C-alpha cells in the first residue's frame, strides 16, 4: 500500500466569507452553487464509418450562487437586487474565501460580473425558534481561483 508523502487534512466547510470590492459586506451562514461545467455537443460526419458520435467541447456554464444569512436591518442585499429590478445594471466582482481553522485564507474563488437574479425574504413561523434567513441568488460569468 502506498504511503502519502505529505498528507493534508481537508478544510472545514464552515470557515468562509464573501467579499466584493475588497470588502466583506455581510456574514453568510451558507454559500452553495459554486460549479463550473463544460457543455458538450454530439458530432458525426457523413463519411464517418464508426457507429458512434464524437463529443466536442461546447460553451462553459456556471451555476448560480446562493447566499444565505440571518436577516437584519442591513438592506444592502435588497438594495442591490432592487437596482436591477429598476433597470440599473450593477455587476460586481465577488470572491468566496475559504479559511483554515486558524482563520487564515487558504483559497479564493473569484466570480466575474455577478448580479442578483433572486432575493428571498425569510420564512416566518410563530411556533419556531429558528433564525430568520434572507437568501440572495447570484448569476455570474466566470470563475478563477486565486
N, CA, C and O atoms as a GROMACS GRO file, in nm:
protein
  584
    1UNK      N    1   0.084  -0.118   0.000
    1UNK     CA    2   0.000   0.000   0.000
    1UNK      C    3   0.089   0.124   0.000
    1UNK      O    4   0.181   0.134   0.081
    2UNK      N    5   0.061   0.218  -0.090
    2UNK     CA    6   0.146   0.339  -0.095
    2UNK      C    7   0.123   0.429   0.026
    2UNK      O    8   0.014   0.430   0.085
    3UNK      N    9   0.225   0.502   0.062
    3UNK     CA   10   0.211   0.598   0.172
    3UNK      C   11   0.214   0.739   0.114
    3UNK      O   12   0.285   0.767   0.018
    4UNK      N   13   0.138   0.825   0.175
    4UNK     CA   14   0.135   0.964   0.131
    4UNK      C   15   0.258   1.036   0.184
    4UNK      O   16   0.290   1.026   0.303
    5UNK      N   17   0.326   1.107   0.096
    5UNK     CA   18   0.447   1.176   0.139
    5UNK      C   19   0.416   1.304   0.217
    5UNK      O   20   0.495   1.346   0.302
    6UNK      N   21   0.301   1.365   0.190
    6UNK     CA   22   0.266   1.490   0.256
    6UNK      C   23   0.114   1.496   0.274
    6UNK      O   24   0.048   1.569   0.200
    7UNK      N   25   0.058   1.422   0.369
    7UNK     CA   26  -0.088   1.421   0.384
    7UNK      C   27  -0.140   1.556   0.434
    7UNK      O   28  -0.078   1.620   0.519
    8UNK      N   29  -0.253   1.596   0.381
    8UNK     CA   30  -0.317   1.721   0.422
    8UNK      C   31  -0.458   1.691   0.470
    8UNK      O   32  -0.530   1.614   0.408
    9UNK      N   33  -0.495   1.752   0.579
    9UNK     CA   34  -0.632   1.741   0.625
    9UNK      C   35  -0.720   1.832   0.539
    9UNK      O   36  -0.677   1.941   0.502
   10UNK      N   37  -0.840   1.788   0.507
   10UNK     CA   38  -0.929   1.875   0.429
   10UNK      C   39  -0.977   1.993   0.514
   10UNK      O   40  -0.980   1.985   0.637
   11UNK      N   41  -1.013   2.102   0.447
   11UNK     CA   42  -1.063   2.220   0.516
   11UNK      C   43  -1.209   2.201   0.555
   11UNK      O   44  -1.284   2.131   0.487
   12UNK      N   45  -1.248   2.263   0.662
   12UNK     CA   46  -1.386   2.260   0.706
   12UNK      C   47  -1.470   2.353   0.619
   12UNK      O   48  -1.419   2.453   0.569
   13UNK      N   49  -1.597   2.320   0.601
   13UNK     CA   50  -1.685   2.398   0.516
   13UNK      C   51  -1.752   2.515   0.585
   13UNK      O   52  -1.832   2.584   0.523
   14UNK      N   53  -1.720   2.538   0.712
   14UNK     CA   54  -1.790   2.644   0.786
   14UNK      C   55  -1.708   2.773   0.798
   14UNK      O   56  -1.759   2.874   0.844
   15UNK      N   57  -1.584   2.770   0.757
   15UNK     CA   58  -1.495   2.886   0.773
   15UNK      C   59  -1.479   2.959   0.641
   15UNK      O   60  -1.380   2.939   0.570
   16UNK      N   61  -1.576   3.044   0.607
   16UNK     CA   62  -1.571   3.114   0.480
   16UNK      C   63  -1.628   3.254   0.496
   16UNK      O   64  -1.699   3.283   0.593
   17UNK      N   65  -1.597   3.338   0.400
   17UNK     CA   66  -1.661   3.469   0.394
   17UNK      C   67  -1.674   3.510   0.248
   17UNK      O   68  -1.611   3.452   0.159
   18UNK      N   69  -1.758   3.611   0.225
   18UNK     CA   70  -1.785   3.661   0.091
   18UNK      C   71  -1.751   3.808   0.089
   18UNK      O   72  -1.786   3.883   0.180
   19UNK      N   73  -1.681   3.850  -0.016
   19UNK     CA   74  -1.647   3.991  -0.027
   19UNK      C   75  -1.664   4.038  -0.170
   19UNK      O   76  -1.652   3.960  -0.265
   20UNK      N   77  -1.692   4.167  -0.185
   20UNK     CA   78  -1.686   4.232  -0.315
   20UNK      C   79  -1.625   4.368  -0.296
   20UNK      O   80  -1.638   4.430  -0.190
   21UNK      N   81  -1.557   4.413  -0.400
   21UNK     CA   82  -1.481   4.538  -0.393
   21UNK      C   83  -1.379   4.534  -0.279
   21UNK      O   84  -1.346   4.638  -0.222
   22UNK      N   85  -1.328   4.414  -0.246
   22UNK     CA   86  -1.227   4.400  -0.143
   22UNK      C   87  -1.278   4.417  -0.001
   22UNK      O   88  -1.198   4.425   0.092
   23UNK      N   89  -1.411   4.422   0.016
   23UNK     CA   90  -1.470   4.446   0.149
   23UNK      C   91  -1.565   4.331   0.182
   23UNK      O   92  -1.647   4.292   0.098
   24UNK      N   93  -1.556   4.278   0.303
   24UNK     CA   94  -1.652   4.179   0.350
   24UNK      C   95  -1.779   4.255   0.386
   24UNK      O   96  -1.780   4.333   0.482
   25UNK      N   97  -1.886   4.232   0.309
   25UNK     CA   98  -2.008   4.310   0.326
   25UNK      C   99  -2.108   4.249   0.422
   25UNK      O  100  -2.181   4.321   0.490
   26UNK      N  101  -2.111   4.118   0.430
   26UNK     CA  102  -2.210   4.054   0.515
   26UNK      C  103  -2.162   3.915   0.551
   26UNK      O  104  -2.100   3.847   0.469
   27UNK      N  105  -2.190   3.873   0.672
   27UNK     CA  106  -2.157   3.737   0.714
   27UNK      C  107  -2.267   3.643   0.668
   27UNK      O  108  -2.384   3.663   0.702
   28UNK      N  109  -2.231   3.542   0.592
   28UNK     CA  110  -2.329   3.447   0.542
   28UNK      C  111  -2.317   3.315   0.616
   28UNK      O  112  -2.207   3.272   0.652
   29UNK      N  113  -2.431   3.252   0.639
   29UNK     CA  114  -2.431   3.122   0.706
   29UNK      C  115  -2.420   3.008   0.606
   29UNK      O  116  -2.386   2.895   0.643
   30UNK      N  117  -2.448   3.038   0.480
   30UNK     CA  118  -2.443   2.932   0.380
   30UNK      C  119  -2.410   2.990   0.243
   30UNK      O  120  -2.454   3.100   0.208
   31UNK      N  121  -2.332   2.915   0.168
   31UNK     CA  122  -2.298   2.952   0.030
   31UNK      C  123  -2.298   2.822  -0.051
   31UNK      O  124  -2.229   2.727  -0.015
   32UNK      N  125  -2.376   2.818  -0.159
   32UNK     CA  126  -2.382   2.697  -0.240
   32UNK      C  127  -2.389   2.733  -0.388
   32UNK      O  128  -2.417   2.848  -0.424
   33UNK      N  129  -2.364   2.634  -0.473
   33UNK     CA  130  -2.377   2.651  -0.617
   33UNK      C  131  -2.250   2.685  -0.689
   33UNK      O  132  -2.254   2.723  -0.807
   34UNK      N  133  -2.137   2.674  -0.624
   34UNK     CA  134  -2.010   2.708  -0.688
   34UNK      C  135  -1.971   2.593  -0.782
   34UNK      O  136  -1.901   2.500  -0.743
   35UNK      N  137  -2.019   2.602  -0.906
   35UNK     CA  138  -1.996   2.496  -1.004
   35UNK      C  139  -1.954   2.555  -1.139
   35UNK      O  140  -1.991   2.668  -1.173
   36UNK      N  141  -1.877   2.478  -1.213
   36UNK     CA  142  -1.839   2.514  -1.349
   36UNK      C  143  -1.852   2.388  -1.434
   36UNK      O  144  -1.804   2.281  -1.397
   37UNK      N  145  -1.917   2.402  -1.548
   37UNK     CA  146  -1.943   2.289  -1.636
   37UNK      C  147  -1.902   2.326  -1.778
   37UNK      O  148  -1.922   2.439  -1.822
   38UNK      N  149  -1.845   2.231  -1.847
   38UNK     CA  150  -1.817   2.250  -1.990
   38UNK      C  151  -1.920   2.166  -2.065
   38UNK      O  152  -1.916   2.044  -2.060
   39UNK      N  153  -2.012   2.232  -2.134
   39UNK     CA  154  -2.113   2.162  -2.211
   39UNK      C  155  -2.049   2.088  -2.328
   39UNK      O  156  -1.938   2.121  -2.370
   40UNK      N  157  -2.120   1.989  -2.381
   40UNK     CA  158  -2.070   1.913  -2.495
   40UNK      C  159  -2.176   1.911  -2.605
   40UNK      O  160  -2.295   1.931  -2.580
   41UNK      N  161  -2.130   1.886  -2.724
   41UNK     CA  162  -2.218   1.868  -2.838
   41UNK      C  163  -2.182   1.735  -2.904
   41UNK      O  164  -2.066   1.695  -2.905
   42UNK      N  165  -2.282   1.669  -2.960
   42UNK     CA  166  -2.258   1.547  -3.036
   42UNK      C  167  -2.227   1.586  -3.180
   42UNK      O  168  -2.285   1.680  -3.233
   43UNK      N  169  -2.133   1.512  -3.242
   43UNK     CA  170  -2.094   1.544  -3.379
   43UNK      C  171  -2.061   1.415  -3.452
   43UNK      O  172  -1.995   1.326  -3.399
   44UNK      N  173  -2.108   1.408  -3.573
   44UNK     CA  174  -2.075   1.294  -3.659
   44UNK      C  175  -2.071   1.343  -3.802
   44UNK      O  176  -2.164   1.410  -3.849
   45UNK      N  177  -1.962   1.311  -3.873
   45UNK     CA  178  -1.950   1.345  -4.014
   45UNK      C  179  -2.017   1.238  -4.098
   45UNK      O  180  -2.022   1.121  -4.060
   46UNK      N  181  -2.068   1.277  -4.213
   46UNK     CA  182  -2.135   1.182  -4.302
   46UNK      C  183  -2.044   1.072  -4.352
   46UNK      O  184  -2.091   0.963  -4.385
   47UNK      N  185  -1.915   1.098  -4.359
   47UNK     CA  186  -1.821   0.996  -4.408
   47UNK      C  187  -1.761   0.912  -4.295
   47UNK      O  188  -1.676   0.826  -4.319
   48UNK      N  189  -1.805   0.938  -4.173
   48UNK     CA  190  -1.751   0.865  -4.057
   48UNK      C  191  -1.805   0.723  -4.059
   48UNK      O  192  -1.926   0.702  -4.056
   49UNK      N  193  -1.714   0.624  -4.062
   49UNK     CA  194  -1.754   0.483  -4.070
   49UNK      C  195  -1.788   0.424  -3.933
   49UNK      O  196  -1.842   0.313  -3.926
   50UNK      N  197  -1.757   0.495  -3.826
   50UNK     CA  198  -1.787   0.441  -3.693
   50UNK      C  199  -1.938   0.451  -3.668
   50UNK      O  200  -2.007   0.530  -3.732
   51UNK      N  201  -1.986   0.372  -3.575
   51UNK     CA  202  -2.128   0.372  -3.543
   51UNK      C  203  -2.164   0.474  -3.436
   51UNK      O  204  -2.281   0.494  -3.405
   52UNK      N  205  -2.064   0.537  -3.380
   52UNK     CA  206  -2.090   0.630  -3.270
   52UNK      C  207  -2.072   0.776  -3.311
   52UNK      O  208  -2.033   0.808  -3.423
   53UNK      N  209  -2.102   0.860  -3.218
   53UNK     CA  210  -2.084   1.003  -3.236
   53UNK      C  211  -1.965   1.047  -3.153
   53UNK      O  212  -1.931   0.985  -3.053
   54UNK      N  213  -1.904   1.155  -3.196
   54UNK     CA  214  -1.796   1.214  -3.117
   54UNK      C  215  -1.856   1.322  -3.027
   54UNK      O  216  -1.958   1.382  -3.059
   55UNK      N  217  -1.790   1.343  -2.916
   55UNK     CA  218  -1.827   1.452  -2.826
   55UNK      C  219  -1.726   1.564  -2.849
   55UNK      O  220  -1.605   1.542  -2.848
   56UNK      N  221  -1.778   1.686  -2.870
   56UNK     CA  222  -1.690   1.800  -2.887
   56UNK      C  223  -1.724   1.903  -2.780
   56UNK      O  224  -1.839   1.917  -2.740
   57UNK      N  225  -1.622   1.975  -2.733
   57UNK     CA  226  -1.646   2.073  -2.627
   57UNK      C  227  -1.739   2.185  -2.674
   57UNK      O  228  -1.731   2.233  -2.787
   58UNK      N  229  -1.828   2.224  -2.583
   58UNK     CA  230  -1.919   2.334  -2.609
   58UNK      C  231  -1.884   2.454  -2.523
   58UNK      O  232  -1.767   2.477  -2.492
   59UNK      N  233  -1.984   2.529  -2.485
   59UNK     CA  234  -1.965   2.650  -2.407
   59UNK      C  235  -1.949   2.620  -2.259
   59UNK      O  236  -1.998   2.518  -2.209
   60UNK      N  237  -1.881   2.708  -2.189
   60UNK     CA  238  -1.871   2.698  -2.044
   60UNK      C  239  -2.001   2.745  -1.982
   60UNK      O  240  -2.067   2.834  -2.034
   61UNK      N  241  -2.037   2.684  -1.869
   61UNK     CA  242  -2.159   2.720  -1.799
   61UNK      C  243  -2.128   2.722  -1.649
   61UNK      O  244  -2.056   2.637  -1.599
   62UNK      N  245  -2.184   2.820  -1.580
   62UNK     CA  246  -2.157   2.835  -1.437
   62UNK      C  247  -2.289   2.834  -1.360
   62UNK      O  248  -2.387   2.896  -1.401
   63UNK      N  249  -2.290   2.761  -1.248
   63UNK     CA  250  -2.409   2.753  -1.166
   63UNK      C  251  -2.434   2.883  -1.092
   63UNK      O  252  -2.342   2.962  -1.068
   64UNK      N  253  -2.560   2.905  -1.056
   64UNK     CA  254  -2.595   3.021  -0.975
   64UNK      C  255  -2.545   3.001  -0.832
   64UNK      O  256  -2.549   2.890  -0.780
   65UNK      N  257  -2.500   3.109  -0.771
   65UNK     CA  258  -2.451   3.106  -0.633
   65UNK      C  259  -2.567   3.147  -0.542
   65UNK      O  260  -2.633   3.248  -0.565
   66UNK      N  261  -2.591   3.068  -0.439
   66UNK     CA  262  -2.694   3.101  -0.341
   66UNK      C  263  -2.627   3.136  -0.209
   66UNK      O  264  -2.551   3.056  -0.154
   67UNK      N  265  -2.656   3.255  -0.160
   67UNK     CA  266  -2.603   3.303  -0.032
   67UNK      C  267  -2.717   3.317   0.066
   67UNK      O  268  -2.823   3.371   0.033
   68UNK      N  269  -2.695   3.269   0.188
   68UNK     CA  270  -2.796   3.281   0.294
   68UNK      C  271  -2.733   3.345   0.416
   68UNK      O  272  -2.618   3.317   0.451
   69UNK      N  273  -2.810   3.432   0.481
   69UNK     CA  274  -2.762   3.496   0.604
   69UNK      C  275  -2.879   3.526   0.694
   69UNK      O  276  -2.994   3.533   0.650
   70UNK      N  277  -2.849   3.543   0.822
   70UNK     CA  278  -2.951   3.585   0.916
   70UNK      C  279  -3.002   3.723   0.879
   70UNK      O  280  -2.924   3.814   0.850
   71UNK      N  281  -3.133   3.740   0.880
   71UNK     CA  282  -3.196   3.865   0.838
   71UNK      C  283  -3.178   3.972   0.946
   71UNK      O  284  -3.206   3.948   1.064
   72UNK      N  285  -3.130   4.090   0.904
   72UNK     CA  286  -3.111   4.202   0.995
   72UNK      C  287  -3.168   4.328   0.930
   72UNK      O  288  -3.235   4.320   0.827
   73UNK      N  289  -3.142   4.444   0.990
   73UNK     CA  290  -3.188   4.569   0.928
   73UNK      C  291  -3.090   4.620   0.822
   73UNK      O  292  -3.110   4.729   0.769
   74UNK      N  293  -2.985   4.544   0.791
   74UNK     CA  294  -2.893   4.578   0.683
   74UNK      C  295  -2.963   4.550   0.549
   74UNK      O  296  -2.990   4.435   0.516
   75UNK      N  297  -2.991   4.655   0.474
   75UNK     CA  298  -3.067   4.644   0.349
   75UNK      C  299  -2.978   4.629   0.224
   75UNK      O  300  -3.028   4.637   0.112
   76UNK      N  301  -2.849   4.608   0.243
   76UNK     CA  302  -2.754   4.607   0.132
   76UNK      C  303  -2.790   4.508   0.021
   76UNK      O  304  -2.786   4.544  -0.096
   77UNK      N  305  -2.826   4.385   0.056
   77UNK     CA  306  -2.857   4.286  -0.046
   77UNK      C  307  -2.986   4.321  -0.119
   77UNK      O  308  -2.994   4.306  -0.241
   78UNK      N  309  -3.086   4.368  -0.045
   78UNK     CA  310  -3.212   4.410  -0.106
   78UNK      C  311  -3.188   4.527  -0.202
   78UNK      O  312  -3.243   4.530  -0.312
   79UNK      N  313  -3.107   4.624  -0.160
   79UNK     CA  314  -3.081   4.742  -0.244
   79UNK      C  315  -3.011   4.702  -0.373
   79UNK      O  316  -3.042   4.758  -0.479
   80UNK      N  317  -2.918   4.608  -0.368
   80UNK     CA  318  -2.850   4.560  -0.488
   80UNK      C  319  -2.952   4.496  -0.582
   80UNK      O  320  -2.954   4.525  -0.702
   81UNK      N  321  -3.037   4.410  -0.528
   81UNK     CA  322  -3.141   4.345  -0.609
   81UNK      C  323  -3.238   4.449  -0.665
   81UNK      O  324  -3.279   4.439  -0.781
   82UNK      N  325  -3.275   4.546  -0.585
   82UNK     CA  326  -3.372   4.649  -0.626
   82UNK      C  327  -3.318   4.733  -0.743
   82UNK      O  328  -3.394   4.771  -0.832
   83UNK      N  329  -3.188   4.762  -0.743
   83UNK     CA  330  -3.128   4.836  -0.854
   83UNK      C  331  -3.154   4.766  -0.987
   83UNK      O  332  -3.190   4.830  -1.086
   84UNK      N  333  -3.135   4.636  -0.989
   84UNK     CA  334  -3.157   4.560  -1.112
   84UNK      C  335  -3.304   4.554  -1.149
   84UNK      O  336  -3.338   4.558  -1.267
   85UNK      N  337  -3.392   4.546  -1.050
   85UNK     CA  338  -3.535   4.550  -1.079
   85UNK      C  339  -3.574   4.682  -1.144
   85UNK      O  340  -3.665   4.686  -1.226
   86UNK      N  341  -3.505   4.788  -1.108
   86UNK     CA  342  -3.533   4.921  -1.162
   86UNK      C  343  -3.460   4.948  -1.293
   86UNK      O  344  -3.466   5.059  -1.346
   87UNK      N  345  -3.391   4.847  -1.346
   87UNK     CA  346  -3.327   4.861  -1.476
   87UNK      C  347  -3.184   4.912  -1.471
   87UNK      O  348  -3.124   4.936  -1.576
   88UNK      N  349  -3.128   4.928  -1.354
   88UNK     CA  350  -2.990   4.977  -1.342
   88UNK      C  351  -2.895   4.857  -1.336
   88UNK      O  352  -2.907   4.772  -1.248
   89UNK      N  353  -2.801   4.852  -1.430
   89UNK     CA  354  -2.704   4.744  -1.432
   89UNK      C  355  -2.602   4.766  -1.320
   89UNK      O  356  -2.542   4.873  -1.311
   90UNK      N  357  -2.583   4.666  -1.238
   90UNK     CA  358  -2.486   4.674  -1.127
   90UNK      C  359  -2.418   4.539  -1.112
   90UNK      O  360  -2.451   4.461  -1.022
   91UNK      N  361  -2.323   4.513  -1.200
   91UNK     CA  362  -2.247   4.388  -1.193
   91UNK      C  363  -2.126   4.410  -1.105
   91UNK      O  364  -2.059   4.514  -1.111
   92UNK      N  365  -2.099   4.311  -1.021
   92UNK     CA  366  -1.986   4.322  -0.928
   92UNK      C  367  -1.901   4.196  -0.934
   92UNK      O  368  -1.951   4.086  -0.957
   93UNK      N  369  -1.773   4.215  -0.915
   93UNK     CA  370  -1.683   4.101  -0.898
   93UNK      C  371  -1.685   4.063  -0.751
   93UNK      O  372  -1.675   4.149  -0.664
   94UNK      N  373  -1.700   3.935  -0.726
   94UNK     CA  374  -1.721   3.885  -0.591
   94UNK      C  375  -1.624   3.772  -0.563
   94UNK      O  376  -1.588   3.698  -0.654
   95UNK      N  377  -1.582   3.758  -0.440
   95UNK     CA  378  -1.493   3.647  -0.402
   95UNK      C  379  -1.554   3.568  -0.288
   95UNK      O  380  -1.611   3.624  -0.194
   96UNK      N  381  -1.541   3.437  -0.297
   96UNK     CA  382  -1.577   3.346  -0.188
   96UNK      C  383  -1.445   3.292  -0.136
   96UNK      O  384  -1.368   3.233  -0.211
   97UNK      N  385  -1.420   3.313  -0.007
   97UNK     CA  386  -1.291   3.281   0.052
   97UNK      C  387  -1.308   3.172   0.156
   97UNK      O  388  -1.392   3.182   0.245
   98UNK      N  389  -1.227   3.066   0.145
   98UNK     CA  390  -1.227   2.957   0.242
   98UNK      C  391  -1.104   2.973   0.330
   98UNK      O  392  -0.993   2.995   0.281
   99UNK      N  393  -1.124   2.961   0.461
   99UNK     CA  394  -1.014   2.975   0.557
   99UNK      C  395  -0.992   2.843   0.631
   99UNK      O  396  -1.080   2.757   0.636
  100UNK      N  397  -0.874   2.830   0.689
  100UNK     CA  398  -0.848   2.714   0.773
  100UNK      C  399  -0.903   2.740   0.913
  100UNK      O  400  -0.965   2.844   0.937
  101UNK      N  401  -0.880   2.648   1.005
  101UNK     CA  402  -0.935   2.662   1.141
  101UNK      C  403  -0.872   2.777   1.219
  101UNK      O  404  -0.924   2.816   1.323
  102UNK      N  405  -0.760   2.830   1.171
  102UNK     CA  406  -0.698   2.946   1.236
  102UNK      C  407  -0.750   3.077   1.178
  102UNK      O  408  -0.710   3.185   1.224
  103UNK      N  409  -0.839   3.068   1.077
  103UNK     CA  410  -0.894   3.189   1.015
  103UNK      C  411  -0.808   3.245   0.905
  103UNK      O  412  -0.833   3.356   0.859
  104UNK      N  413  -0.706   3.171   0.861
  104UNK     CA  414  -0.616   3.218   0.756
  104UNK      C  415  -0.672   3.176   0.620
  104UNK      O  416  -0.711   3.061   0.600
  105UNK      N  417  -0.674   3.271   0.526
  105UNK     CA  418  -0.724   3.244   0.392
  105UNK      C  419  -0.642   3.134   0.326
  105UNK      O  420  -0.519   3.138   0.326
  106UNK      N  421  -0.712   3.035   0.268
  106UNK     CA  422  -0.644   2.924   0.201
  106UNK      C  423  -0.676   2.918   0.053
  106UNK      O  424  -0.590   2.881  -0.027
  107UNK      N  425  -0.798   2.952   0.015
  107UNK     CA  426  -0.835   2.950  -0.127
  107UNK      C  427  -0.941   3.056  -0.150
  107UNK      O  428  -1.024   3.085  -0.063
  108UNK      N  429  -0.936   3.114  -0.270
  108UNK     CA  430  -1.028   3.222  -0.307
  108UNK      C  431  -1.084   3.192  -0.446
  108UNK      O  432  -1.009   3.176  -0.542
  109UNK      N  433  -1.217   3.186  -0.454
  109UNK     CA  434  -1.284   3.172  -0.582
  109UNK      C  435  -1.333   3.311  -0.621
  109UNK      O  436  -1.414   3.371  -0.551
  110UNK      N  437  -1.284   3.362  -0.734
  110UNK     CA  438  -1.322   3.494  -0.783
  110UNK      C  439  -1.428   3.478  -0.891
  110UNK      O  440  -1.408   3.407  -0.990
  111UNK      N  441  -1.542   3.543  -0.871
  111UNK     CA  442  -1.654   3.534  -0.963
  111UNK      C  443  -1.666   3.666  -1.038
  111UNK      O  444  -1.662   3.773  -0.978
  112UNK      N  445  -1.682   3.657  -1.169
  112UNK     CA  446  -1.683   3.777  -1.253
  112UNK      C  447  -1.825   3.819  -1.290
  112UNK      O  448  -1.911   3.736  -1.320
  113UNK      N  449  -1.848   3.949  -1.286
  113UNK     CA  450  -1.973   4.010  -1.333
  113UNK      C  451  -2.098   3.949  -1.268
  113UNK      O  452  -2.189   3.906  -1.338
  114UNK      N  453  -2.101   3.947  -1.136
  114UNK     CA  454  -2.215   3.893  -1.062
  114UNK      C  455  -2.327   3.995  -1.054
  114UNK      O  456  -2.304   4.116  -1.049
  115UNK      N  457  -2.448   3.944  -1.052
  115UNK     CA  458  -2.565   4.027  -1.023
  115UNK      C  459  -2.676   3.938  -0.969
  115UNK      O  460  -2.686   3.821  -1.005
  116UNK      N  461  -2.761   3.995  -0.882
  116UNK     CA  462  -2.868   3.916  -0.820
  116UNK      C  463  -2.980   3.885  -0.918
  116UNK      O  464  -3.029   3.973  -0.988
  117UNK      N  465  -3.018   3.760  -0.920
  117UNK     CA  466  -3.132   3.720  -1.001
  117UNK      C  467  -3.256   3.693  -0.914
  117UNK      O  468  -3.369   3.706  -0.961
  118UNK      N  469  -3.234   3.656  -0.788
  118UNK     CA  470  -3.345   3.626  -0.698
  118UNK      C  471  -3.309   3.670  -0.556
  118UNK      O  472  -3.198   3.645  -0.509
  119UNK      N  473  -3.402   3.734  -0.491
  119UNK     CA  474  -3.391   3.767  -0.348
  119UNK      C  475  -3.511   3.708  -0.278
  119UNK      O  476  -3.624   3.724  -0.325
  120UNK      N  477  -3.490   3.639  -0.167
  120UNK     CA  478  -3.598   3.579  -0.089
  120UNK      C  479  -3.597   3.632   0.052
  120UNK      O  480  -3.495   3.629   0.121
  121UNK      N  481  -3.712   3.681   0.096
  121UNK     CA  482  -3.730   3.721   0.234
  121UNK      C  483  -3.735   3.596   0.321
  121UNK      O  484  -3.754   3.485   0.270
  122UNK      N  485  -3.718   3.612   0.451
  122UNK     CA  486  -3.725   3.495   0.540
  122UNK      C  487  -3.865   3.436   0.546
  122UNK      O  488  -3.964   3.505   0.521
  123UNK      N  489  -3.871   3.309   0.581
  123UNK     CA  490  -3.999   3.246   0.615
  123UNK      C  491  -4.026   3.278   0.761
  123UNK      O  492  -3.933   3.290   0.841
  124UNK      N  493  -4.152   3.292   0.795
  124UNK     CA  494  -4.190   3.324   0.933
  124UNK      C  495  -4.280   3.214   0.988
  124UNK      O  496  -4.369   3.163   0.919
  125UNK      N  497  -4.255   3.177   1.113
  125UNK     CA  498  -4.334   3.074   1.179
  125UNK      C  499  -4.335   3.106   1.328
  125UNK      O  500  -4.230   3.099   1.394
  126UNK      N  501  -4.450   3.140   1.382
  126UNK     CA  502  -4.461   3.182   1.522
  126UNK      C  503  -4.435   3.068   1.619
  126UNK      O  504  -4.414   3.093   1.738
  127UNK      N  505  -4.436   2.944   1.573
  127UNK     CA  506  -4.412   2.831   1.664
  127UNK      C  507  -4.268   2.782   1.659
  127UNK      O  508  -4.235   2.679   1.718
  128UNK      N  509  -4.182   2.854   1.589
  128UNK     CA  510  -4.043   2.813   1.573
  128UNK      C  511  -3.949   2.909   1.645
  128UNK      O  512  -3.982   3.026   1.664
  129UNK      N  513  -3.833   2.859   1.684
  129UNK     CA  514  -3.732   2.947   1.743
  129UNK      C  515  -3.610   2.962   1.651
  129UNK      O  516  -3.501   2.995   1.697
  130UNK      N  517  -3.630   2.935   1.521
  130UNK     CA  518  -3.521   2.944   1.424
  130UNK      C  519  -3.494   3.089   1.387
  130UNK      O  520  -3.582   3.175   1.396
  131UNK      N  521  -3.370   3.115   1.345
  131UNK     CA  522  -3.330   3.247   1.296
  131UNK      C  523  -3.396   3.271   1.160
  131UNK      O  524  -3.406   3.178   1.079
  132UNK      N  525  -3.440   3.393   1.134
  132UNK     CA  526  -3.496   3.425   1.002
  132UNK      C  527  -3.380   3.442   0.904
  132UNK      O  528  -3.281   3.510   0.933
  133UNK      N  529  -3.392   3.378   0.787
  133UNK     CA  530  -3.284   3.372   0.689
  133UNK      C  531  -3.324   3.443   0.561
  133UNK      O  532  -3.430   3.417   0.504
  134UNK      N  533  -3.237   3.533   0.516
  134UNK     CA  534  -3.250   3.603   0.389
  134UNK      C  535  -3.164   3.530   0.286
  134UNK      O  536  -3.053   3.487   0.317
  135UNK      N  537  -3.216   3.517   0.162
  135UNK     CA  538  -3.145   3.444   0.058
  135UNK      C  539  -3.127   3.532  -0.065
  135UNK      O  540  -3.219   3.602  -0.106
  136UNK      N  541  -3.008   3.529  -0.122
  136UNK     CA  542  -2.978   3.600  -0.246
  136UNK      C  543  -2.916   3.502  -0.343
  136UNK      O  544  -2.818   3.434  -0.311
  137UNK      N  545  -2.973   3.495  -0.464
  137UNK     CA  546  -2.917   3.409  -0.568
  137UNK      C  547  -2.850   3.498  -0.672
  137UNK      O  548  -2.909   3.595  -0.720
  138UNK      N  549  -2.726   3.464  -0.706
  138UNK     CA  550  -2.647   3.543  -0.798
  138UNK      C  551  -2.614   3.463  -0.924
  138UNK      O  552  -2.591   3.342  -0.917
  139UNK      N  553  -2.611   3.531  -1.036
  139UNK     CA  554  -2.555   3.473  -1.158
  139UNK      C  555  -2.418   3.537  -1.179
  139UNK      O  556  -2.391   3.645  -1.128
  140UNK      N  557  -2.333   3.470  -1.255
  140UNK     CA  558  -2.201   3.525  -1.283
  140UNK      C  559  -2.151   3.470  -1.414
  140UNK      O  560  -2.211   3.379  -1.472
  141UNK      N  561  -2.040   3.525  -1.462
  141UNK     CA  562  -1.991   3.491  -1.595
  141UNK      C  563  -1.854   3.423  -1.595
  141UNK      O  564  -1.790   3.415  -1.699
  142UNK      N  565  -1.809   3.375  -1.480
  142UNK     CA  566  -1.682   3.304  -1.481
  142UNK      C  567  -1.621   3.292  -1.343
  142UNK      O  568  -1.648   3.372  -1.254
  143UNK      N  569  -1.537   3.189  -1.327
  143UNK     CA  570  -1.469   3.161  -1.201
  143UNK      C  571  -1.320   3.151  -1.228
  143UNK      O  572  -1.276   3.088  -1.324
  144UNK      N  573  -1.242   3.216  -1.142
  144UNK     CA  574  -1.098   3.192  -1.139
  144UNK      C  575  -1.062   3.163  -0.994
  144UNK      O  576  -1.133   3.203  -0.902
  145UNK      N  577  -0.952   3.092  -0.975
  145UNK     CA  578  -0.906   3.060  -0.841
  145UNK      C  579  -0.777   3.137  -0.818
  145UNK      O  580  -0.682   3.130  -0.897
  146UNK      N  581  -0.775   3.211  -0.708
  146UNK     CA  582  -0.658   3.291  -0.680
  146UNK      C  583  -0.617   3.287  -0.536
  146UNK      O  584  -0.519   3.351  -0.498
   0.00000   0.00000   0.00000
